[in-house]
Every structure is written in C-alpha cells, then in structure tokens.
Amino acid sequence: MLLLATGLCVAAGVICLSPARAAPPGEAKARFFSEATHDVSPTMKSLARAAATAAKPAGDPGLLLEIRPERRGPERVGTGHGVDAARQSSFASISALTPSANFDGLSNNDNFALYGGRVNPPDPVGAIGPNHYVEAINLAVAVYNKSGTKLLGPIALGSLWDGFAVPQCADNAGDPIVMYDQFADRWLITQFTPPSDTDNWNCVAISQTGDPTGAYYRYAFYTGPNFPDYPKFGVWTDSYVATTREFGPTVEYGIGVYAFEKNKMINGQPARAVGFYLDGNNPAILPLVGDGLLPAYVDGKQKPLNAASIPLVGTQDDGGGYGATLDAVNIFELSVKWRSTPVASLALAAQLPVASFDSVFPCAPTSRDCLPQPGIVDPNQFLDVLSYRQRALHRLAYRNMKTYDAMVTGQAVEAMPGVAGMRWYEIRRSGGSYSLFQQGTYAPNDGVHRWMGSVAMDKSGNIAMGYSVVNGTNVFPGIRYTGRLSRDAAGQMTQGEGTIIDGTGVQTSTNSRWGDYSSLNLDPVDDCTFWYVNEYYTAAGQASSAAGWQTRIASFALPGCRP
C-alpha cells in the first residue's frame, strides 16, 4: 500500500488519501470537524405517550410521498444477459427452514396514522439486542420484545430530535439506520435531513443505556452543501462509521466516508468526526466506488484487533454505467486514531476479481422497474430491482474469527435472462491481506425473482441470507431466506429455502420503489439466531393504498450453531 503526503495519489493500483496537507480542489482529503451540537432527548417512552394522545391528521388516502427526489445515477440500457459464472441453479435437497419468531412490523398504514399520508419506499431496517428488537422505516420507529409484542410506538422518526438545536433533524426526512452496539450496550438510530443546497446533516441518536425506550444522546454532524444520501452505518471498536452518496449545488456526485468519535458519543460528550470525499467526477475513482460503499458492522463477541483498519466494500460491474473494466469487489481501509491531534487515512486496499455477473436488466431506459407482479400488465407498475447501481446491500457483516477476519455481503444481479438472483460474497482478511473465500448467486431455476437481500454469518461461520421474492404469475411480493453451513461446499446455499411470509397482494403505484434495503442481524445473546426485516404485500394492504406495504420481522437459526 502506497501512502503519499498529497491529498490523493494513484500508484501501483492503489488510491491513497491522506490528511497531511490541504489538497487542491477536486482531490480528496481528510477533514476533521466537531459535532454541530449535541444534547439529551426526552425518553422514547414519553415521546410514545405524547404520540398516542396527539390529534390525528385527517389524512388523504390517495396521498403518496416519495421520501426525496430520487438520484438515479447513470442510466444504462441492458445489452443482453451476461452469464453468471457463480449461479446456483438448484434448490438444496435439505427440507426448508422454519422461522421461530415471526410477526408483522410497521406498515405504511402507520405512516397514514401519523402523517395523514403514505410514503414509498419503506427502507425497512432493524437491530436485535439482549431483550428488544428496534425497527425503523420511512418514517416511524417501534420497539418490540423478542416474542413480537410491540412495547412502544409507532412514533414519528423525527420526533427523536424534537426540540433539538438543529431543527432539520426533527424533520421526518428518512433513510433510517438502526444498530445495536453490543460492546457499548447502546442503540443507534440515524436519519439524514431534508436536501438543501446550503446546509445538510447526519443526525445520530445514541441511547443513554441499553434500554431502547429511554433517553438518547442526540448529535448532528454537518455536511455543508453536500446532501448525504443513502447513509449506511457500521460499528467498530472506537468509531461509528458512515458512508453516503453525496450531491450538492457544485458537486455532481461522490461518496462520503465518515468516522465519529464513539467513546465520546456513548457518554454524551462533545464528539469529533472525520470525513473523506471520493469525487465521482474523477475517472480513476468512479469505477471503484460505483454507487456506494458499505462500512464494516461488527458481529460477535470478539472485537477487531486494536490496530485493525476498518474495511469498506463496494462492487463493480464491467457492464454497468460507471466505467469498470472488470467485475470485482473493491475493499477500502479506513484508519482513525482519536488522539489529541487525530490522524486518519483512507486507501484502496484490494481489488478482488469475482465471477462474472450482470447488474443491468433489460428494462430500458432506467433498468429499474423490472420485476413483474401477478396480475400486473403495466410495466410502470413493475417493481424496482435496484441492481444496476452495482452496490453491495446493507450490511457488511464483519466477524473476527481469531485467525482471520470474515466479512459477508451481497447484491442483486440478473442471474438468468430477465430473472433476478442474489449474489453473495465471503471476504477474508488474514495478515493484512484480503481474499475472496467464496461467492455464489442464489437463483434456483423456478422463474422466481430473488432480490433486495441481506447477508450475515453466525459464530460458527454459517451464512444466512434473507431477500424479497416475486414473479409475474403466482408469487406475490413476499419474504424468504436460505443458508449454508461452514463445512458445506463453497458457493452453495445448502440448507433449503425457508418462507418468512408469502405475499397476497401487489404494489400498484407507478412509483415502483422497493426497499431500498433490508437488514439481517445476529442476536448478541447466543450469536446464533438471525433476525431479519423486509417488506411484503397483503391483499388488505393493496386495498388500502397503491403502496400499502407491510414489514415483517422473523428469527431463525441454522443447524449446528451452539449458543
């Protein structure tokens, strides 16, 4: 790895960023800054009591709001299907998996009750702690026990920041992330602020204790005129990490990478941050970052080594719209030391060629509204595959396996002509070097689209993956999952396919948005039980709205993982 004292260097296939001196305009550099402000919220229980007694809006049953003006990136017309060299075309012979907990989460009807209108997409996300599951959607939050009983909510997402010194954080802007940090016993809930040409923030709320229904330390971190779209957060030993897709009045497109001073934030103290900007207008950078990077999110009881850099992963498709010349996984490393004079660096650590895949579907010109639904003949009502963005999907689940580090993630691809499948990866780091340990594309030959997934690994090295399903005849938008054991043949999901919920309705809105993400997490108590949240449709939801989506939360474990 070559690090120079310039703001940006490209040498020996390595992109380096260093805060050693101010970089010329257009180059990337580390920018250290302090929080805009912080304070303490009322308890979430008190917010829920206030929401329960507040006057309800009259509402417009037909009102459907898009969360923000969609930044679609470069459009790319499909040029024919490229063979997926890692496709698993058959089901495992093992009988299907069965969930344990399995209950409905938040829905668009909750938004109607809170705001008098509905939104699309839902952006369902959640995290599991010792006793609670916390779910967030656009634009609400709720807390459940592990049996599925709702203990609190729904409350408006922005209400967590009511009375905050940055009032934009109290807007119900969306793109939430929920995390449980088991090392600190804290919950994090985040959102961005409404897009502005002048002032934007990342808003972060951290629970004062391990009780998610209590009070939260509230922080705002300023991003200036750059709107931090699609924020994805990760947990590390001494930092919380975020990546964003950034746009601004003088910035066409780029990727933001941020680290926040964790040990201050969990104690409600003034906190510092560092940010990097990877300029999407730089032809040397754009193919490497594509439409976004994912930060590592630590699972398991084994912390990363103290000196370990924080991995961030992106993918690239040589048939996509970002100029890549090969199909690959790109791994950046972020290093931050929170000294009295902090230091940080960000570098491209590895580019790992992968089996060929095709992220662009034959549904030009946008290559997004691609997936048919039963009874739907208008292509404008097909569902958003969101694969052409060539980005890995939440989360980058990291695990210290003592002799090596393992990371898993996945993305939607065109596995067969016009059929979506889920490509997944296991990446390992040993002695500072990265390798692609295994990869696969789960796409059994049944004509069912599988997409909008999330991947995680339990403490035994078993891998699970949850995802959305649909086809144009008899599979309504629903949720399924699969898995493999650590001893199984590489690249294969061997444990059959389980159903979390079968859909019974369809989305009829011409706002085709789906996702934009889901979340598969590990229970910190046993480190074996997976918890998954995603969206689906019921007949009742279809009757209530053109975008009457419902979320579902379920747990399951794979054989052989012992608490």
Helices and strands as residue ranges (DSSP letters): E 8-11, E 14-17, E 31-34, E 37-40, H 44-53, E 64-66, E 87-88, E 102-107, H 108-115, E 118-120, E 125-128, E 132-137, E 140-145, E 150-156, G 157-161, G 167-170, E 177-181, E 186-192, E 200-207, E 216-224, E 227-235, E 239-248, E 251-261, H 262-265, E 272-279, H 286-289, E 294-298, E 310-316, E 328-337, E 343-353, E 369-371, G 379-381, E 383-384, E 393-400, E 405-416, E 419-430, E 433-442, E 449-457, E 463-470, E 478-484, E 497-501, E 519-522, E 530-536, H 539-544, E 550-556
